[in-house]
Amino acid sequence: MSTSDTQNPKPPTLVTAGVIFNEGKVLIAQRKKGDRLAGKWEFPGGKVEPKEKPKDCLIRELKEELGIEVEVIDIFHAFTYQYPWGKMQFIAYLARLTPASREPEAIECEDYRWVPIKDLPEYDFVPADWEIVGELLKLIAIH
């Protein structure tokens, strides 16, 4: 690493993820073939574009990936994860389908599922999203 890299480190990439519940299950999506981490499961969302608000990014990404419309409720969990290709700053939002939303469909993902929280550990998630799975499992341990 050069001196300039340590003096001006690249800021983390800002990424959103949706924690969307419906009838007691949470929505997860499978990354499509050809993507980095293809075949792994994730909470749907994506990279925040320059000058885009994170909530707007999540709404846009969910429409593009799954064809759904959501209302963003609040931040569920925020954390940083270091991948080999760079540091990512994640904001996971609680969200719900709007009354006008259609059912999800796999548009820009391989597949999607509605899964009970207790069953999430059975899925092969992208490494960063295990942080969200852990937070969700803590919720059901409390109740």
Order of alpha helices (4+ residues) and beta strands (2+ residues): alpha-beta-beta-beta-beta-alpha-beta-beta-beta-alpha
